[in-house]
């Protein structure tokens, strides 16, 4: 398995990637730790703040189990800064061919923002098979994505923008979506107050919304869990617990 395939597999197993703007770099590590404890060991740290690169660097060093990407990357300098800090993937808000080509030349995993068939075709023309769909809800949501993506059978998506705990299961029911980006579990006011317990709680709820876990029964052999997607749930549990021993999964 290539490094890209491994990272995509990890993202797909989670189903949701927290998208975070960090204003105080000292809060990066405890925030990452809260996400890991809540069951989402991944984050897209946006370059909307000056300390983004340093936040990525600290998380990679102090929370090694965390999958860390850079978001809102707009310039070549930001691509370089993200990669030098240890970013494992790059996300852009729109489709800028110059930035995409530059990231590819650096062997970076990049998921550029797209909203139209034309942008999707340009991404495919550069050899990409995963793109961001942004802003998702404002662009018609999963219904529009199903319609515009129909001709592009090999292209997969990470919708971001307006995705929340109430609609994420609808997005993830579309098998061309690897995961969704979201901010609702990393609310700005909770970060400002250093309410890591609150973020951990919202993160656990986000996992439940993405995976749809429900206890359906107990037996001497273990527990039966219902879920939204068996393959995604299996991958998530194996990553979190190491095995499916004692767990039987059934689809809702």
N, C-alpha and C positions, 0 to 999 in steps of 0.2 A: 504494500500500500504506500503510495506517495505521501509526502508531507501534506499536500493540498487535500488529498482524499481523506487523510486522518482528521484534519481540522474540520472539513465539511461533515464528516461522520459525527464528530463531537457536537457540532452545532445542530445537526439534524436530530440527534438524540434528545437534546434539550428542548427543542421546539420554540424557544423564546430566548432572545439575547437582550439583556438590559442595556439601554442606551443612556450614557451618563455624561453630564457636563460637570467637571470638578473645578471649583473655584479656589479651594484651599488644598494644596498638595498633601498636607498632613493627614487629610481625611481619606486619601486614596486607599491605603492599606486596610484600615478598619472597615471601610465600605466593602472592599473586596471580600474580606473575611465574613461579613454579614451575608453576602450573596452566596458564598460557599456553604455556610451553615444552613441557609435556606434552601439549598438544593440547586442553585444556578451558578456553577463555577465558570462563568463567562461574562464578558462585558465589552461593549464598544465605547471607548473613551473618546469623546468628541473633541476636535481641535477648535472648539468655540472659546476656549480659555487658554491663557498663556502657559499654564502649568500642565497641559495635556501630556506632553512627551515625558516630563518628569514623573507624572502619575503612572504612566504605563511602565516606566523603568522601575519604579518602586514596587508596583504590584508584581511584575515578573520576578523580581528578586525575592520579595517577602512572602508571596502567595503562589508558589510554583505550580499548584494544581489548577490555577486559574487560566482560562483561555482569554487572551486579551487582544482586542483589535483596536484600530484607530478609525474614528468616524469624522465626518465633515472635513475631509481632506480635500483641499482646493488647489494647492500649489505643489510644485516639485520640491521645494524646500520642506513642506510638510510631509511629503512622502519620505524624504530622506530622514527627517526628524523622527517620524513614526518607526521606521525600520531600525534606525540606530538605537532607539529606546527599547526595541524588542517586540514591537507589534507583530502579531502572527497573521493578521489580515487587515485589509484596508477597505473602507467603505466611503464612497463619495455621495453627495446629495444629488448630483446631476451627472449627465454624461458629457465629459470633456475628453475628446479623443487624445489630446496631447498628454493629459495627466494619466489616462489609462495606459497609453503606450509606454510612458516613462515608468510607471509602476511595473508593467510587464517586463521591461528591460532590466529591472532590478530583481526579477524573479519573485515579485510580491504576489500574494493572493489578493486580488482586488475585485470588489463587487460594486460597480458603479450604479448610480441612481438612474432609473429609466421610468418613463411614464407613457411612452408611445411606441407603436410598432417600429417606427423608424429608428428610434434609439436602441431598441432591442436588436434590430438587424445589424446596426453598427457594432454593437457589443459582440454579436456572434461572428461578425466579419473579422474581429480582432482575436478570435479564438476563445472567447469567454463562454461558459455554459451556466453561470450563475450571476444574476444581477439583483440589485435592490429595486423594489417597486415603490416609488415615493412621489408625493405623499399618498399613501394607499387609500385611506378612506375618502379623501378629498378628490381622488381620481376615479371613484366609482367602486372601490372595494374589491372583494373577491369576485363578484359577478363580472365586473369589467375585465379583471385579470384573466378570468377563464375565457372571455370572448377574444381579447387581443392576443393571447398566447397560443390560441388553437393552432395556428400554422407553424409554430416553433416548438416542435415536439421534444427537442433536446435541451431546451432552455428551462432553467429552474429559477425560483424567485425567493427573495427575502423581503416581504412587505414591511414597511415601516411608515408610521404617521397615522395616528388615530386608532391604532390597534390597542385593545385593552382586554381586561379580564372577561368582559361580556361578549366580545366578538371573536376572540382568538381561535376558539374551537372551529368556527366557520371557516376561517382562513386555513387552518391546519387540516381540514377535511379535504382540501384540494391537494392531490398528490404531487403537484408540481412545486409546491411550497416547501422549502427545507426548514424554515423557521421564520419567526416574526421578530422584528425589533420593537422594543417597548420601553416606556419610561415610567409606567404607573407604579412599579415596585421600588423605584428609586426617586421618590418625590423630592423636589428641591427643598421644601421646608424640613423634611426629615434629615436630609444631609446637613443642612445648616445647623440643626439642633443636635447633630451627632446621635440621632436616635437609631442606633444600629439594631436594637431589638425590634423596633417598628419596621425597619427595612427587611429584617429577617422574616418577620411574620408575613409581610406582603409578598416576599419572594416565595415562601412556601405556598401561598395562595395562588401565585402565578404558575407555579409548577402544577398544582392541581387543575388549574384552568386549562393549561396546555396539554397535560396528559389525560385529564378527565378521570383520575383514579377514584373508584368507589369500591368499598368492601362488599363483596357479594356472598361471602361465606367462609366458615372455618371448618377444618377437618383435622384428623390426626396427622395428615400428610402436610398440612400448611394452610395457607390463605388463598382465597380466590379473589382476584381484583378485576373489575371491569375497567376498560380504558377506551380512549378515542381511537388509538391506532396501535395495534399489537406490536408491529415492528419497531416503532419509535419507543414504546414503553419498554420493550425488551432491551433495547440499546441503552436506554436511560438507567434501568435497574442494574444492568451489568456494569455500567460505568460507575454507578454509585455504590453498589454492594458487592461487586465482583462475580456474582452468579445469580441465577434464578431459583436456586434451591429453596423449596418450600413455598414457591409462588406459582400460581396458575393464573394466566391472563385470559380474559375473554373480552370480545369486542362489545361495546355498548350497542 
